[in-house]
Amino acid sequence: AAPAAAPLAAGGGGGMMSGLMGSMASGLAMGTGMSMANRAVDSLMGPRQTEVVHKNEGAPAAAAPVKCQVQQDQLTQCVQSSDASQCQFYQDALKACQQSS
């Protein structure tokens, strides 16, 4: 005689919660995979650096420009972007401005 057929499970698909849990599980797996990939890239390329620049947020407005501020800014920009020995012109201009006041 043939064996009896196994009874079918009642309830079908499991409803909305099973779909939600499946989506959460795949999202968690995706996030974990992306995190591991980012770590792998960082280990090969070196860590990423982010710089946050705040420009006049919450600062009071300047009343009047400071004397020789332009020369000071030019000297500072030159020193930060190149060798300090190449900024002699800007240093001389700042000294001349300060002596004239």
A tleap script that builds the chain and sets N, CA, C and O, in Angstrom:
source leaprc.protein.ff14SB
mol = sequence {
  NALA ALA PRO ALA ALA ALA PRO LEU ALA ALA
  GLY GLY GLY GLY GLY MET MET SER GLY LEU
  MET GLY SER MET ALA SER GLY LEU ALA MET
  GLY THR GLY MET SER MET ALA ASN ARG ALA
  VAL ASP SER LEU MET GLY PRO ARG GLN THR
  GLU VAL VAL HIE LYS ASN GLU GLY ALA PRO
  ALA ALA ALA ALA PRO VAL LYS CYS GLN VAL
  GLN GLN ASP GLN LEU THR GLN CYS VAL GLN
  SER SER ASP ALA SER GLN CYS GLN PHE TYR
  GLN ASP ALA LEU LYS ALA CYS GLN GLN SER
  CSER
}
set mol.1.N position { 0.837 -1.171 0.000 }
set mol.1.CA position { 0.000 0.000 0.000 }
set mol.1.C position { 0.880 1.231 0.000 }
set mol.1.O position { 1.999 1.211 0.514 }
set mol.2.N position { 0.374 2.289 -0.572 }
set mol.2.CA position { 1.096 3.558 -0.688 }
set mol.2.C position { 1.099 4.275 0.654 }
set mol.2.O position { 0.106 4.248 1.380 }
set mol.3.N position { 2.220 4.918 0.984 }
set mol.3.CA position { 2.262 5.671 2.244 }
set mol.3.C position { 1.308 6.858 2.188 }
set mol.3.O position { 1.024 7.403 1.122 }
set mol.4.N position { 0.823 7.240 3.362 }
set mol.4.CA position { -0.125 8.351 3.430 }
set mol.4.C position { 0.586 9.655 3.127 }
set mol.4.O position { 1.741 9.841 3.510 }
set mol.5.N position { -0.094 10.553 2.446 }
set mol.5.CA position { 0.483 11.857 2.096 }
set mol.5.C position { 0.636 12.702 3.356 }
set mol.5.O position { -0.208 12.644 4.250 }
set mol.6.N position { 1.705 13.484 3.430 }
set mol.6.CA position { 1.932 14.357 4.586 }
set mol.6.C position { 0.903 15.473 4.579 }
set mol.6.O position { 0.575 16.007 3.520 }
set mol.7.N position { 0.390 15.832 5.749 }
set mol.7.CA position { -0.602 16.901 5.786 }
set mol.7.C position { 0.029 18.241 5.407 }
set mol.7.O position { 1.188 18.489 5.740 }
set mol.8.N position { -0.705 19.094 4.727 }
set mol.8.CA position { -0.234 20.412 4.328 }
set mol.8.C position { -0.244 21.348 5.524 }
set mol.8.O position { -1.128 21.266 6.376 }
set mol.9.N position { 0.737 22.236 5.589 }
set mol.9.CA position { 0.793 23.199 6.692 }
set mol.9.C position { -0.285 24.243 6.483 }
set mol.9.O position { -0.485 24.735 5.372 }
set mol.10.N position { -0.967 24.572 7.543 }
set mol.10.CA position { -2.019 25.571 7.460 }
set mol.10.C position { -1.419 26.954 7.647 }
set mol.10.O position { -0.395 27.084 8.317 }
set mol.11.N position { -2.001 27.956 7.096 }
set mol.11.CA position { -1.566 29.325 7.325 }
set mol.11.C position { -0.883 29.950 6.133 }
set mol.11.O position { -0.907 31.176 6.034 }
set mol.12.N position { -0.294 29.239 5.245 }
set mol.12.CA position { 0.268 29.791 4.021 }
set mol.12.C position { 1.540 30.587 4.226 }
set mol.12.O position { 2.537 30.044 4.704 }
set mol.13.N position { 1.526 31.910 3.862 }
set mol.13.CA position { 2.722 32.731 3.770 }
set mol.13.C position { 3.242 33.305 5.064 }
set mol.13.O position { 4.399 33.727 5.085 }
set mol.14.N position { 2.516 33.356 6.109 }
set mol.14.CA position { 3.040 33.881 7.357 }
set mol.14.C position { 2.639 35.311 7.623 }
set mol.14.O position { 2.863 35.788 8.735 }
set mol.15.N position { 2.078 36.006 6.705 }
set mol.15.CA position { 1.564 37.339 6.954 }
set mol.15.C position { 2.593 38.449 6.853 }
set mol.15.O position { 3.709 38.257 6.370 }
set mol.16.N position { 2.182 39.611 7.323 }
set mol.16.CA position { 2.980 40.820 7.191 }
set mol.16.C position { 4.252 40.780 8.038 }
set mol.16.O position { 5.292 41.270 7.597 }
set mol.17.N position { 4.195 40.217 9.223 }
set mol.17.CA position { 5.352 40.215 10.112 }
set mol.17.C position { 6.510 39.389 9.553 }
set mol.17.O position { 7.670 39.747 9.754 }
set mol.18.N position { 6.217 38.305 8.864 }
set mol.18.CA position { 7.314 37.520 8.295 }
set mol.18.C position { 7.998 38.298 7.181 }
set mol.18.O position { 9.217 38.212 7.033 }
set mol.19.N position { 7.247 39.048 6.402 }
set mol.19.CA position { 7.842 39.886 5.358 }
set mol.19.C position { 8.690 40.999 5.949 }
set mol.19.O position { 9.764 41.312 5.436 }
set mol.20.N position { 8.198 41.600 7.039 }
set mol.20.CA position { 8.930 42.675 7.707 }
set mol.20.C position { 10.231 42.146 8.304 }
set mol.20.O position { 11.281 42.774 8.172 }
set mol.21.N position { 10.158 41.002 8.954 }
set mol.21.CA position { 11.356 40.420 9.548 }
set mol.21.C position { 12.372 40.029 8.471 }
set mol.21.O position { 13.579 40.173 8.667 }
set mol.22.N position { 11.879 39.538 7.345 }
set mol.22.CA position { 12.786 39.204 6.241 }
set mol.22.C position { 13.485 40.438 5.701 }
set mol.22.O position { 14.674 40.396 5.386 }
set mol.23.N position { 12.745 41.543 5.594 }
set mol.23.CA position { 13.340 42.788 5.117 }
set mol.23.C position { 14.368 43.314 6.108 }
set mol.23.O position { 15.421 43.809 5.707 }
set mol.24.N position { 14.070 43.211 7.398 }
set mol.24.CA position { 15.020 43.665 8.415 }
set mol.24.C position { 16.292 42.824 8.386 }
set mol.24.O position { 17.395 43.353 8.520 }
set mol.25.N position { 16.136 41.519 8.211 }
set mol.25.CA position { 17.299 40.630 8.168 }
set mol.25.C position { 18.175 40.936 6.962 }
set mol.25.O position { 19.401 40.964 7.078 }
set mol.26.N position { 17.557 41.167 5.797 }
set mol.26.CA position { 18.360 41.470 4.609 }
set mol.26.C position { 19.017 42.844 4.736 }
set mol.26.O position { 20.136 43.035 4.258 }
set mol.27.N position { 18.339 43.804 5.374 }
set mol.27.CA position { 18.940 45.109 5.597 }
set mol.27.C position { 20.126 45.033 6.538 }
set mol.27.O position { 21.144 45.690 6.320 }
set mol.28.N position { 19.994 44.237 7.577 }
set mol.28.CA position { 21.086 44.047 8.520 }
set mol.28.C position { 22.286 43.399 7.831 }
set mol.28.O position { 23.426 43.810 8.044 }
set mol.29.N position { 22.027 42.396 7.013 }
set mol.29.CA position { 23.101 41.726 6.291 }
set mol.29.C position { 23.768 42.679 5.309 }
set mol.29.O position { 24.989 42.654 5.150 }
set mol.30.N position { 22.974 43.518 4.649 }
set mol.30.CA position { 23.512 44.494 3.691 }
set mol.30.C position { 24.393 45.511 4.416 }
set mol.30.O position { 25.487 45.830 3.950 }
set mol.31.N position { 23.919 46.016 5.552 }
set mol.31.CA position { 24.697 46.986 6.317 }
set mol.31.C position { 25.994 46.406 6.830 }
set mol.31.O position { 27.031 47.068 6.804 }
set mol.32.N position { 25.941 45.173 7.298 }
set mol.32.CA position { 27.146 44.508 7.791 }
set mol.32.C position { 28.135 44.303 6.656 }
set mol.32.O position { 29.335 44.519 6.827 }
set mol.33.N position { 27.642 43.891 5.508 }
set mol.33.CA position { 28.515 43.693 4.352 }
set mol.33.C position { 29.171 44.983 3.891 }
set mol.33.O position { 30.354 45.000 3.554 }
set mol.34.N position { 28.397 46.068 3.878 }
set mol.34.CA position { 28.952 47.355 3.472 }
set mol.34.C position { 30.005 47.826 4.472 }
set mol.34.O position { 31.039 48.369 4.084 }
set mol.35.N position { 29.741 47.618 5.747 }
set mol.35.CA position { 30.693 48.021 6.779 }
set mol.35.C position { 32.002 47.250 6.633 }
set mol.35.O position { 33.083 47.824 6.762 }
set mol.36.N position { 31.901 45.963 6.365 }
set mol.36.CA position { 33.100 45.153 6.188 }
set mol.36.C position { 33.860 45.582 4.933 }
set mol.36.O position { 35.091 45.608 4.928 }
set mol.37.N position { 33.131 45.916 3.875 }
set mol.37.CA position { 33.788 46.375 2.649 }
set mol.37.C position { 34.499 47.708 2.879 }
set mol.37.O position { 35.610 47.912 2.391 }
set mol.38.N position { 33.860 48.616 3.624 }
set mol.38.CA position { 34.496 49.897 3.930 }
set mol.38.C position { 35.775 49.699 4.740 }
set mol.38.O position { 36.781 50.364 4.492 }
set mol.39.N position { 35.733 48.788 5.704 }
set mol.39.CA position { 36.925 48.500 6.504 }
set mol.39.C position { 38.037 47.921 5.635 }
set mol.39.O position { 39.208 48.254 5.818 }
set mol.40.N position { 37.675 47.060 4.693 }
set mol.40.CA position { 38.682 46.468 3.810 }
set mol.40.C position { 39.337 47.547 2.947 }
set mol.40.O position { 40.555 47.545 2.768 }
set mol.41.N position { 38.531 48.468 2.412 }
set mol.41.CA position { 39.084 49.548 1.595 }
set mol.41.C position { 39.962 50.450 2.455 }
set mol.41.O position { 41.034 50.867 2.018 }
set mol.42.N position { 39.519 50.756 3.675 }
set mol.42.CA position { 40.321 51.592 4.570 }
set mol.42.C position { 41.652 50.929 4.908 }
set mol.42.O position { 42.664 51.616 5.043 }
set mol.43.N position { 41.665 49.609 5.046 }
set mol.43.CA position { 42.916 48.931 5.378 }
set mol.43.C position { 43.904 48.987 4.212 }
set mol.43.O position { 45.116 48.975 4.429 }
set mol.44.N position { 43.402 49.047 2.989 }
set mol.44.CA position { 44.269 49.123 1.819 }
set mol.44.C position { 44.672 50.556 1.495 }
set mol.44.O position { 45.831 50.815 1.173 }
set mol.45.N position { 43.724 51.490 1.577 }
set mol.45.CA position { 43.947 52.861 1.128 }
set mol.45.C position { 44.292 53.821 2.259 }
set mol.45.O position { 44.718 54.947 2.002 }
set mol.46.N position { 44.118 53.401 3.488 }
set mol.46.CA position { 44.326 54.296 4.617 }
set mol.46.C position { 42.984 54.900 5.025 }
set mol.46.O position { 42.052 54.947 4.223 }
set mol.47.N position { 42.891 55.358 6.267 }
set mol.47.CA position { 41.612 55.879 6.748 }
set mol.47.C position { 41.219 57.166 6.038 }
set mol.47.O position { 42.067 57.957 5.625 }
set mol.48.N position { 39.924 57.350 5.908 }
set mol.48.CA position { 39.407 58.566 5.299 }
set mol.48.C position { 39.428 59.684 6.329 }
set mol.48.O position { 39.259 59.446 7.525 }
set mol.49.N position { 39.634 60.896 5.856 }
set mol.49.CA position { 39.634 62.045 6.751 }
set mol.49.C position { 38.568 63.016 6.282 }
set mol.49.O position { 38.487 63.348 5.099 }
set mol.50.N position { 37.762 63.462 7.210 }
set mol.50.CA position { 36.755 64.461 6.882 }
set mol.50.C position { 37.075 65.724 7.654 }
set mol.50.O position { 37.553 65.677 8.788 }
set mol.51.N position { 36.809 66.827 7.034 }
set mol.51.CA position { 37.079 68.115 7.649 }
set mol.51.C position { 35.808 68.938 7.608 }
set mol.51.O position { 35.197 69.104 6.553 }
set mol.52.N position { 35.420 69.443 8.747 }
set mol.52.CA position { 34.234 70.272 8.842 }
set mol.52.C position { 34.680 71.721 8.965 }
set mol.52.O position { 35.468 72.069 9.845 }
set mol.53.N position { 34.171 72.552 8.081 }
set mol.53.CA position { 34.542 73.963 8.085 }
set mol.53.C position { 33.315 74.773 8.454 }
set mol.53.O position { 32.278 74.682 7.798 }
set mol.54.N position { 33.439 75.563 9.506 }
set mol.54.CA position { 32.349 76.435 9.932 }
set mol.54.C position { 32.698 77.854 9.508 }
set mol.54.O position { 33.774 78.361 9.826 }
set mol.55.N position { 31.794 78.478 8.801 }
set mol.55.CA position { 32.039 79.841 8.345 }
set mol.55.C position { 31.002 80.769 8.951 }
set mol.55.O position { 29.840 80.773 8.545 }
set mol.56.N position { 31.427 81.541 9.910 }
set mol.56.CA position { 30.610 82.580 10.527 }
set mol.56.C position { 29.266 82.087 11.036 }
set mol.56.O position { 28.268 82.800 10.933 }
set mol.57.N position { 29.226 80.906 11.572 }
set mol.57.CA position { 27.979 80.389 12.134 }
set mol.57.C position { 27.861 80.873 13.570 }
set mol.57.O position { 28.646 80.473 14.430 }
set mol.58.N position { 26.902 81.714 13.825 }
set mol.58.CA position { 26.661 82.192 15.166 }
set mol.58.C position { 27.647 83.248 15.633 }
set mol.58.O position { 27.561 83.717 16.768 }
set mol.59.N position { 28.575 83.624 14.776 }
set mol.59.CA position { 29.552 84.634 15.164 }
set mol.59.C position { 28.967 86.017 14.914 }
set mol.59.O position { 28.249 86.216 13.934 }
set mol.60.N position { 29.263 86.964 15.779 }
set mol.60.CA position { 28.770 88.324 15.538 }
set mol.60.C position { 29.457 88.925 14.322 }
set mol.60.O position { 30.594 88.576 14.003 }
set mol.61.N position { 28.773 89.810 13.661 }
set mol.61.CA position { 29.329 90.446 12.468 }
set mol.61.C position { 30.491 91.344 12.863 }
set mol.61.O position { 30.452 92.006 13.900 }
set mol.62.N position { 31.516 91.362 12.038 }
set mol.62.CA position { 32.684 92.184 12.324 }
set mol.62.C position { 32.306 93.656 12.176 }
set mol.62.O position { 31.659 94.052 11.206 }
set mol.63.N position { 32.714 94.444 13.141 }
set mol.63.CA position { 32.360 95.861 13.134 }
set mol.63.C position { 33.125 96.604 12.045 }
set mol.63.O position { 32.523 97.305 11.231 }
set mol.64.N position { 34.422 96.459 12.025 }
set mol.64.CA position { 35.246 97.127 11.026 }
set mol.64.C position { 36.447 96.239 10.735 }
set mol.64.O position { 36.924 95.532 11.623 }
set mol.65.N position { 36.938 96.267 9.509 }
set mol.65.CA position { 38.105 95.444 9.194 }
set mol.65.C position { 39.337 95.931 9.952 }
set mol.65.O position { 39.538 97.131 10.137 }
set mol.66.N position { 40.135 94.997 10.376 }
set mol.66.CA position { 41.356 95.314 11.113 }
set mol.66.C position { 42.390 95.841 10.129 }
set mol.66.O position { 42.498 95.359 9.001 }
set mol.67.N position { 43.147 96.838 10.574 }
set mol.67.CA position { 44.177 97.404 9.710 }
set mol.67.C position { 45.186 96.318 9.358 }
set mol.67.O position { 45.595 95.550 10.230 }
set mol.68.N position { 45.584 96.244 8.120 }
set mol.68.CA position { 46.554 95.280 7.580 }
set mol.68.C position { 46.001 93.854 7.555 }
set mol.68.O position { 46.774 92.902 7.447 }
set mol.69.N position { 44.694 93.689 7.652 }
set mol.69.CA position { 44.108 92.347 7.651 }
set mol.69.C position { 44.341 91.639 6.318 }
set mol.69.O position { 44.582 90.432 6.294 }
set mol.70.N position { 44.272 92.372 5.218 }
set mol.70.CA position { 44.474 91.766 3.896 }
set mol.70.C position { 45.887 91.191 3.796 }
set mol.70.O position { 46.075 90.064 3.338 }
set mol.71.N position { 46.878 91.976 4.229 }
set mol.71.CA position { 48.259 91.507 4.176 }
set mol.71.C position { 48.468 90.302 5.095 }
set mol.71.O position { 49.187 89.365 4.748 }
set mol.72.N position { 47.832 90.336 6.274 }
set mol.72.CA position { 47.937 89.210 7.207 }
set mol.72.C position { 47.333 87.950 6.604 }
set mol.72.O position { 47.912 86.868 6.708 }
set mol.73.N position { 46.165 88.088 5.970 }
set mol.73.CA position { 45.501 86.934 5.342 }
set mol.73.C position { 46.334 86.364 4.205 }
set mol.73.O position { 46.437 85.147 4.052 }
set mol.74.N position { 46.937 87.259 3.394 }
set mol.74.CA position { 47.762 86.786 2.279 }
set mol.74.C position { 48.987 86.030 2.790 }
set mol.74.O position { 49.356 84.993 2.238 }
set mol.75.N position { 49.611 86.547 3.838 }
set mol.75.CA position { 50.774 85.872 4.413 }
set mol.75.C position { 50.378 84.510 4.989 }
set mol.75.O position { 51.064 83.511 4.773 }
set mol.76.N position { 49.286 84.483 5.709 }
set mol.76.CA position { 48.827 83.219 6.301 }
set mol.76.C position { 48.526 82.189 5.224 }
set mol.76.O position { 48.901 81.023 5.353 }
set mol.77.N position { 47.848 82.614 4.158 }
set mol.77.CA position { 47.511 81.693 3.062 }
set mol.77.C position { 48.773 81.178 2.379 }
set mol.77.O position { 48.855 79.999 2.037 }
set mol.78.N position { 49.750 82.048 2.179 }
set mol.78.CA position { 51.009 81.634 1.539 }
set mol.78.C position { 51.745 80.614 2.391 }
set mol.78.O position { 52.235 79.608 1.877 }
set mol.79.N position { 51.826 80.871 3.703 }
set mol.79.CA position { 52.549 79.962 4.600 }
set mol.79.C position { 51.870 78.605 4.655 }
set mol.79.O position { 52.543 77.576 4.721 }
set mol.80.N position { 50.540 78.594 4.629 }
set mol.80.CA position { 49.815 77.320 4.711 }
set mol.80.C position { 49.895 76.528 3.421 }
set mol.80.O position { 49.830 75.299 3.452 }
set mol.81.N position { 50.036 77.210 2.275 }
set mol.81.CA position { 49.990 76.495 1.000 }
set mol.81.C position { 51.363 76.220 0.398 }
set mol.81.O position { 51.464 75.442 -0.551 }
set mol.82.N position { 52.421 76.833 0.919 }
set mol.82.CA position { 53.741 76.587 0.337 }
set mol.82.C position { 54.811 76.728 1.416 }
set mol.82.O position { 54.509 76.896 2.597 }
set mol.83.N position { 56.050 76.657 0.987 }
set mol.83.CA position { 57.189 76.784 1.891 }
set mol.83.C position { 57.264 78.220 2.417 }
set mol.83.O position { 57.104 79.172 1.653 }
set mol.84.N position { 57.501 78.371 3.694 }
set mol.84.CA position { 57.511 79.695 4.326 }
set mol.84.C position { 58.576 80.610 3.719 }
set mol.84.O position { 58.402 81.828 3.722 }
set mol.85.N position { 59.665 80.058 3.203 }
set mol.85.CA position { 60.726 80.890 2.626 }
set mol.85.C position { 60.265 81.579 1.343 }
set mol.85.O position { 60.877 82.565 0.932 }
set mol.86.N position { 59.225 81.097 0.710 }
set mol.86.CA position { 58.703 81.693 -0.518 }
set mol.86.C position { 57.711 82.821 -0.236 }
set mol.86.O position { 57.161 83.400 -1.173 }
set mol.87.N position { 57.474 83.140 1.025 }
set mol.87.CA position { 56.464 84.128 1.401 }
set mol.87.C position { 57.079 85.434 1.889 }
set mol.87.O position { 56.405 86.222 2.553 }
set mol.88.N position { 58.329 85.670 1.575 }
set mol.88.CA position { 59.011 86.871 2.054 }
set mol.88.C position { 58.317 88.142 1.574 }
set mol.88.O position { 58.229 89.117 2.320 }
set mol.89.N position { 57.825 88.138 0.336 }
set mol.89.CA position { 57.138 89.318 -0.205 }
set mol.89.C position { 55.940 89.698 0.665 }
set mol.89.O position { 55.738 90.873 0.973 }
set mol.90.N position { 55.148 88.698 1.061 }
set mol.90.CA position { 53.960 88.969 1.870 }
set mol.90.C position { 54.348 89.427 3.279 }
set mol.90.O position { 53.663 90.260 3.874 }
set mol.91.N position { 55.441 88.885 3.808 }
set mol.91.CA position { 55.897 89.301 5.131 }
set mol.91.C position { 56.370 90.755 5.090 }
set mol.91.O position { 56.082 91.533 6.000 }
set mol.92.N position { 57.094 91.115 4.031 }
set mol.92.CA position { 57.559 92.502 3.893 }
set mol.92.C position { 56.374 93.453 3.742 }
set mol.92.O position { 56.381 94.544 4.313 }
set mol.93.N position { 55.358 93.053 2.981 }
set mol.93.CA position { 54.180 93.902 2.800 }
set mol.93.C position { 53.446 94.105 4.118 }
set mol.93.O position { 52.951 95.199 4.390 }
set mol.94.N position { 53.374 93.075 4.928 }
set mol.94.CA position { 52.714 93.188 6.234 }
set mol.94.C position { 53.508 94.111 7.157 }
set mol.94.O position { 52.928 94.939 7.859 }
set mol.95.N position { 54.837 93.969 7.155 }
set mol.95.CA position { 55.670 94.840 8.007 }
set mol.95.C position { 55.521 96.294 7.573 }
set mol.95.O position { 55.431 97.183 8.420 }
set mol.96.N position { 55.495 96.549 6.269 }
set mol.96.CA position { 55.364 97.911 5.772 }
set mol.96.C position { 54.012 98.492 6.163 }
set mol.96.O position { 53.925 99.666 6.524 }
set mol.97.N position { 52.978 97.700 6.096 }
set mol.97.CA position { 51.640 98.161 6.480 }
set mol.97.C position { 51.609 98.489 7.966 }
set mol.97.O position { 51.055 99.515 8.361 }
set mol.98.N position { 52.191 97.638 8.785 }
set mol.98.CA position { 52.175 97.848 10.234 }
set mol.98.C position { 53.005 99.071 10.630 }
set mol.98.O position { 52.648 99.777 11.574 }
set mol.99.N position { 54.104 99.330 9.922 }
set mol.99.CA position { 54.938 100.475 10.236 }
set mol.99.C position { 54.307 101.785 9.799 }
set mol.99.O position { 54.584 102.835 10.378 }
set mol.100.N position { 53.456 101.727 8.773 }
set mol.100.CA position { 52.820 102.948 8.284 }
set mol.100.C position { 51.684 103.409 9.195 }
set mol.100.O position { 51.235 104.551 9.092 }
set mol.101.N position { 51.221 102.539 10.077 }
set mol.101.CA position { 50.112 102.933 10.958 }
set mol.101.C position { 50.590 103.543 12.249 }
set mol.101.O position { 49.777 103.923 13.091 }
savepdb mol mol.pdb
quit
